[in-house]
Amino acid sequence: MNEGETEVLSFELKNYIPSVYYITLRDDLDGTTSRFTIDRQVAKHINNMRQEIIDLRKERDELLYAVAKKFPGESRFDTALRYIRQAEESVSATQPKEAREK
């Protein structure tokens, strides 16, 4: 999560009985929980999506922590984004016009 963001909903996926899956959703703001029965395909899809999120967060974190020092007044994300944009601008400025149009 970026600075200032709050994770509002968390969930737990369990397989208590073969072929019966439950998902428990918890609202982190007020602490309420709801439990639902879901089918196997939905459970598999949720697990795949959760793994994708974990992988994307790892990649994001690797990129952000490659920034040794954040720029004053910026988050690490903002500094990384600025570095990338500056690098892209300098590369495109040195390329011939024909190469930039591709």
C-alpha positions in Angstrom: 0.0 0.0 0.0 1.1 3.5 -0.6 1.5 6.1 2.2 -1.9 7.2 3.5 -3.8 4.2 2.1 -5.7 1.9 4.5 -6.6 -1.7 3.8 -10.3 -1.8 4.5 -11.2 -5.4 3.8 -9.3 -8.5 4.5 -10.3 -12.1 3.9 -9.6 -15.6 4.9 -10.2 -18.6 2.6 -10.6 -22.0 4.3 -11.5 -25.5 3.1 -13.0 -27.2 6.2 -14.9 -29.9 4.4 -13.7 -31.4 1.1 -15.2 -29.5 -1.8 -16.8 -26.8 0.5 -14.9 -23.6 0.7 -15.7 -20.6 3.0 -14.5 -17.1 2.7 -14.6 -14.8 5.7 -14.5 -11.1 5.0 -13.5 -8.7 7.8 -14.0 -5.0 7.6 -10.9 -3.6 9.2 -12.5 -0.3 10.0 -15.4 -1.5 12.2 -14.3 -5.1 12.8 -17.5 -6.8 11.4 -17.1 -10.1 9.7 -19.2 -12.1 7.2 -18.8 -15.7 6.2 -19.9 -17.1 2.8 -19.8 -20.5 1.2 -18.2 -20.5 -2.2 -17.6 -23.1 -4.8 -14.3 -24.6 -5.7 -13.8 -22.7 -8.9 -14.4 -19.4 -7.2 -12.0 -20.4 -4.4 -9.3 -21.3 -7.0 -9.8 -17.9 -8.8 -9.6 -16.0 -5.5 -6.3 -17.9 -4.6 -4.9 -17.1 -8.1 -5.8 -13.4 -7.7 -4.3 -13.3 -4.2 -1.0 -14.7 -5.6 -1.0 -12.1 -8.4 -1.4 -9.4 -5.8 1.4 -10.8 -3.7 3.7 -11.0 -6.8 2.8 -7.4 -7.9 3.5 -6.1 -4.4 6.9 -7.7 -4.5 7.7 -6.2 -7.8 6.5 -2.8 -6.7 8.5 -3.0 -3.5 11.6 -4.0 -5.4 11.2 -1.0 -7.6 10.5 1.4 -4.8 13.4 0.3 -2.6 15.7 0.6 -5.6 15.3 4.4 -4.8 18.1 4.8 -2.2 16.9 8.3 -1.1 13.6 9.8 -1.7 13.4 13.4 -2.9 12.5 15.8 -0.1 8.7 16.3 0.1 8.0 13.2 -2.0 7.1 9.6 -1.2 9.4 6.9 -2.4 6.8 6.1 -5.1 6.8 9.7 -6.4 10.6 9.8 -6.5 10.8 6.5 -8.4 8.1 7.7 -10.9 10.0 11.0 -11.4 13.2 9.1 -12.0 11.5 6.9 -14.6 9.9 9.8 -16.4 13.1 11.7 -16.5 15.0 8.7 -17.9 12.3 8.2 -20.6 12.4 11.9 -21.5 16.2 11.9 -21.9 16.1 8.7 -24.0 13.4 10.0 -26.3 15.1 13.4 -26.7 18.2 11.7 -28.0 16.4 9.4 -30.5 15.7 10.5 -34.0 12.1 11.6 -34.7 11.4 8.4 -36.7 12.4 6.2 -33.8 10.1 8.1 -31.4 7.1 7.7 -33.6 7.2 3.9 -33.6 
